[in-house]
């Protein structure tokens, strides 16, 4: 008898289960199965897991369930980078629709006006980078007095980036009786000090490093410029007969790439958090059934998807971490099948490529394929 955990066994609400199904999540990952139950009870949790193991949903799901039916700002998520903050907010959008949970991202590099307007609409969840959150705190544009749950996502990375003083200052303004969820890839001494000072009898969840890709995935990288990505993508698709999953780093680029691919005559669908539930379901069902040959997706929207017979994964944009790379290319070569993973590497993505190759312990095979056109 299969005793593997299911989302239903985690005692989640009907609304969240509906959104989980709509998002295409097949079953909880180990970090989700172990972190969600204590988080639902209000316990503090330390989750030690790499990016790409499903840790975002491990805190998003219990937050949504605990906030359902309440009004006003109740949860605060701190993230080290703008990109991670946006991806996390996208996950709240994808999984909080039926529960009517509203989230916003407060990140640097964007105008304050739209953020102030978003705060006036009284979101339930704020996802923020430390610097921009303190900007709003100084302006008194938001108050932390009603916060029930605080999340420190990639906490070790925030400390490495020198955010310890900002985190300490933020923690002074959050209620002491809050729940704190702390997720980290490692537990250096600075992390242990943070945990001892601010978490109360935390439940510790430790998940091992993700495996390297299986041997039946052929991996190739195309060094090129941004302008050459779209022509190369179209060239690869012309010779492809199987299902193709294309990853982009943003939902806006997913839209643009899908439009270009569709205009070239391919049957294509999009998957990201700005798509409605019915649109996401239609995209997934159509991709599984073969009505769409190409699915263009963001990392967060695609996590948990279980689609058989994907022959080719294309990284239109390189992911931010090696773990995300492993997670992406693991979509192909399932059930002893073979598969191909092609990655486009622009000069500005050189650091990501080096990190991926260090993680793999070997260089990826280089291919040509340069072409000229405007990028998507």
MONOR-V66139 format. One record per residue. RES is the residue in three letters. SS is DSSP state (h for helix, s for strand, l for the rest). PSI is psi in whole degrees, -180 to 180 (999 if undefined). OMEGA is omega in whole degrees, -180 to 180 (none if undefined). Layout:
RES_SS_PSI_OMEGA + RES_SS_PSI_OMEGA
//
This chain:
UNK_l_136_-179 + UNK_l_117_-180 + UNK_l_14_-180 + UNK_l_141_-179 + UNK_l_149_174 + UNK_l_164_176 + UNK_l_-33_178 + UNK_h_-36_-179 + UNK_h_-12_179 + UNK_h_3_176 + UNK_l_48_178 + UNK_l_159_-179 + UNK_l_160_178 + UNK_h_-38_-178 + UNK_h_-46_-179 + UNK_h_-41_179 + UNK_h_-37_178 + UNK_h_-44_180 + UNK_h_-36_177 + UNK_h_-43_178 + UNK_h_-43_-180 + UNK_h_-36_180 + UNK_h_-11_177 + UNK_l_13_178 + UNK_s_127_-176 + UNK_l_-49_-178 + UNK_l_155_180 + UNK_l_140_173 + UNK_l_167_-180 + UNK_h_-42_-180 + UNK_h_-36_178 + UNK_h_-45_-178 + UNK_h_-33_-176 + UNK_h_-28_-176 + UNK_h_-31_-176 + UNK_h_-47_-177 + UNK_h_-50_179 + UNK_h_-33_178 + UNK_h_-36_179 + UNK_h_-30_-179 + UNK_l_-6_-179 + UNK_l_3_179 + UNK_l_151_168 + UNK_l_145_-176 + UNK_s_137_168 + UNK_s_115_178 + UNK_s_116_-180 + UNK_s_105_-176 + UNK_l_151_179 + UNK_l_158_170 + UNK_l_141_-179 + UNK_l_0_179 + UNK_l_4_179 + UNK_l_20_-175 + UNK_h_-29_-180 + UNK_h_-50_178 + UNK_h_-22_180 + UNK_h_-26_174 + UNK_h_-26_179 + UNK_h_-45_-176 + UNK_h_-52_179 + UNK_h_-33_177 + UNK_h_-46_-180 + UNK_h_-46_-179 + UNK_h_-42_-177 + UNK_h_-25_-178 + UNK_h_-15_-175 + UNK_l_132_178 + UNK_l_-6_178 + UNK_l_159_-179 + UNK_l_149_176 + UNK_l_170_-177 + UNK_l_118_-177 + UNK_l_-17_-177 + UNK_s_141_179 + UNK_s_127_179 + UNK_s_124_176 + UNK_s_132_180 + UNK_s_150_-175 + UNK_l_-26_-175 + UNK_l_158_177 + UNK_h_-44_-176 + UNK_h_-46_-180 + UNK_h_-38_178 + UNK_h_-43_180 + UNK_h_-40_178 + UNK_h_-39_179 + UNK_h_-43_178 + UNK_h_-35_176 + UNK_h_-36_178 + UNK_h_-40_175 + UNK_h_-41_178 + UNK_h_-42_-176 + UNK_h_-35_-173 + UNK_h_-4_-176 + UNK_l_9_-176 + UNK_l_-53_-178 + UNK_l_-29_179 + UNK_l_-4_179 + UNK_l_41_176 + UNK_l_126_-179 + UNK_l_130_-180 + UNK_s_154_175 + UNK_s_159_176 + UNK_s_131_176 + UNK_s_105_-175 + UNK_l_154_178 + UNK_l_165_179 + UNK_l_2_178 + UNK_l_155_-178 + UNK_l_146_180 + UNK_h_-32_-174 + UNK_h_-56_179 + UNK_h_-33_178 + UNK_h_-40_177 + UNK_h_-40_178 + UNK_h_-41_178 + UNK_h_-37_178 + UNK_h_-34_179 + UNK_h_-22_179 + UNK_l_8_173 + UNK_l_69_177 + UNK_l_160_176 + UNK_l_-31_-175 + UNK_s_136_172 + UNK_s_126_173 + UNK_s_127_-171 + UNK_s_155_166 + UNK_s_149_-173 + UNK_h_-44_-177 + UNK_h_-47_-179 + UNK_h_-34_178 + UNK_h_-41_178 + UNK_h_-32_174 + UNK_h_-46_180 + UNK_h_-36_178 + UNK_h_-43_179 + UNK_h_-33_179 + UNK_h_-7_-176 + UNK_l_35_179 + UNK_l_-6_173 + UNK_l_157_179 + UNK_l_142_-180 + UNK_l_5_-172 + UNK_l_-25_-177 + UNK_l_4_-177 + UNK_l_125_176 + UNK_l_-31_-177 + UNK_s_130_175 + UNK_s_132_178 + UNK_s_130_171 + UNK_s_101_-176 + UNK_l_136_-174 + UNK_l_52_-175 + UNK_h_-39_179 + UNK_h_-36_179 + UNK_h_-39_177 + UNK_h_-40_179 + UNK_h_-41_178 + UNK_h_-33_-178 + UNK_l_3_176 + UNK_l_21_-177 + UNK_l_6_-177 + UNK_h_-46_179 + UNK_h_-40_179 + UNK_h_-41_179 + UNK_h_-45_180 + UNK_h_-40_180 + UNK_h_-42_179 + UNK_h_-43_-178 + UNK_h_-28_179 + UNK_h_-21_-177 + UNK_h_-5_-178 + UNK_l_139_-178 + UNK_l_142_-179 + UNK_l_-27_-177 + UNK_l_19_179 + UNK_l_166_166 + UNK_s_139_178 + UNK_s_126_177 + UNK_s_122_-175 + UNK_s_121_-180 + UNK_s_136_-172 + UNK_s_150_176 + UNK_l_-27_-179 + UNK_l_171_179 + UNK_l_69_177 + UNK_l_169_-179 + UNK_h_-39_180 + UNK_h_-34_177 + UNK_h_-43_180 + UNK_h_-39_178 + UNK_h_-41_179 + UNK_h_-44_-179 + UNK_h_-47_-179 + UNK_h_-33_-176 + UNK_h_-22_-169 + UNK_h_-9_178 + UNK_l_147_-177 + UNK_l_115_179 + UNK_l_58_-175 + UNK_l_147_170 + UNK_s_127_-178 + UNK_s_130_178 + UNK_s_120_-177 + UNK_s_122_178 + UNK_l_135_-178 + UNK_l_168_179 + UNK_l_145_177 + UNK_l_148_180 + UNK_l_158_173 + UNK_l_163_-176 + UNK_l_149_180 + UNK_l_156_-174 + UNK_l_-20_-176 + UNK_l_5_173 + UNK_s_115_174 + UNK_s_126_-175 + UNK_s_135_180 + UNK_s_146_178 + UNK_s_141_178 + UNK_s_104_173 + UNK_s_126_-177 + UNK_l_179_175 + UNK_l_166_177 + UNK_h_-38_-178 + UNK_h_-21_-176 + UNK_h_-5_-175 + UNK_h_-49_-176 + UNK_h_-46_176 + UNK_h_-39_179 + UNK_h_-41_178 + UNK_h_-48_-180 + UNK_h_-36_178 + UNK_h_-44_179 + UNK_h_-38_-178 + UNK_h_-30_-179 + UNK_h_-30_-179 + UNK_l_10_-174 + UNK_l_134_178 + UNK_l_-22_-177 + UNK_l_-172_179 + UNK_s_138_-178 + UNK_s_129_176 + UNK_s_120_-178 + UNK_s_126_180 + UNK_s_132_170 + UNK_s_163_-177 + UNK_l_-16_180 + UNK_l_155_179 + UNK_h_-31_179 + UNK_h_-41_178 + UNK_h_-33_176 + UNK_h_-42_178 + UNK_h_-47_-177 + UNK_h_-43_180 + UNK_h_-43_180 + UNK_h_-39_179 + UNK_h_-44_-179 + UNK_h_-43_180 + UNK_h_-42_178 + UNK_h_-40_180 + UNK_h_-24_178 + UNK_l_1_175 + UNK_l_8_180 + UNK_l_149_175 + UNK_l_108_-169 + UNK_s_147_174 + UNK_s_160_-180 + UNK_s_150_179 + UNK_s_106_172 + UNK_l_173_-169 + UNK_l_-17_178 + UNK_l_-10_176 + UNK_l_145_179 + UNK_l_166_179 + UNK_h_-43_-180 + UNK_h_-36_178 + UNK_h_-39_179 + UNK_h_-42_179 + UNK_h_-43_179 + UNK_h_-41_180 + UNK_h_-46_-178 + UNK_h_-47_-180 + UNK_h_-42_180 + UNK_h_-38_179 + UNK_h_-43_178 + UNK_h_-43_-175 + UNK_h_-10_-180 + UNK_l_4_176 + UNK_l_-28_173 + UNK_l_133_177 + UNK_l_-30_-174 + UNK_s_133_173 + UNK_s_121_177 + UNK_s_124_-170 + UNK_s_157_169 + UNK_s_163_-178 + UNK_h_-51_-174 + UNK_h_-45_-178 + UNK_h_-29_-175 + UNK_h_-10_-176 + UNK_l_135_179 + UNK_l_-5_-179 + UNK_s_134_178 + UNK_l_98_-180 + UNK_l_124_-179 + UNK_l_158_170 + UNK_l_35_170 + UNK_s_117_-174 + UNK_s_-21_-172 + UNK_s_124_171 + UNK_s_128_-180 + UNK_s_120_175 + UNK_s_89_178 + UNK_l_-41_171 + UNK_l_137_176 + UNK_l_143_178 + UNK_l_168_-176 + UNK_l_-22_-177 + UNK_l_155_175 + UNK_h_-34_-180 + UNK_h_-40_176 + UNK_h_-35_177 + UNK_h_-47_179 + UNK_h_-43_-179 + UNK_h_-43_-179 + UNK_h_-54_-172 + UNK_h_-14_175 + UNK_l_-5_178 + UNK_l_-20_179 + UNK_l_170_180 + UNK_l_38_176 + UNK_l_158_177 + UNK_l_47_176 + UNK_l_8_176 + UNK_l_167_175 + UNK_l_159_-179 + UNK_s_170_-178 + UNK_s_136_175 + UNK_s_116_180 + UNK_s_133_-178 + UNK_s_133_176 + UNK_s_126_-176 + UNK_s_102_174 + UNK_l_162_-179 + UNK_h_-37_-179 + UNK_h_-7_178 + UNK_h_15_-176 + UNK_h_-39_-179 + UNK_h_-41_178 + UNK_h_-41_-179 + UNK_h_-43_179 + UNK_h_-42_-179 + UNK_h_-40_178 + UNK_h_-46_-178 + UNK_h_-35_175 + UNK_h_-42_180 + UNK_h_-39_-179 + UNK_h_-22_-178 + UNK_l_14_180 + UNK_l_155_178 + UNK_l_151_174 + UNK_l_149_179 + UNK_s_130_179 + UNK_s_144_174 + UNK_s_161_175 + UNK_l_-147_177 + UNK_l_26_-179 + UNK_l_144_178 + UNK_l_166_-177 + UNK_l_132_174 + UNK_l_173_174 + UNK_l_141_-179 + UNK_l_159_-180 + UNK_l_999_none
//
